[in-house]
Amino acid sequence: MSLKAVELQVAIPKTMDAGKLVEQHQQNVIQHQLNASEALKKELERKKLTVSDIEPTEKITDEDRSRNRKEQHSTNEKQDKKQTQMNDATHPFKGHFFDFSG
């Protein structure tokens, strides 16, 4: 297939236009990628600086405080009882007479 001179006059300018269009398309793709990466960087920076989840806090009421005091008081009483029982315990053989002669 050979091209005539008239056909070349039309083909060469069209290839230049096509080349420009391809280059513009490539530049647009590159620009879109840069914009997307910048948006992603901004989003990541925003997420770093914001609090993502807040745990609900429980309110301490007067009832809770009084309940905690009662529990502490009862545990202290139990410990005191144990301590007095340990003090009152008698020695198993001290003060008792055992006859070992047999």
Secondary structure, DSSP 8 states (H G I E B T S, - for coil): ----HHHHHHHHHHHHHHHHHHHHHHHHHHHHHHHHHHHHHHHHHHHHHS-----------HHHHHHHHHHHHHHHHHHHHHHHHHHH---SSTT-------
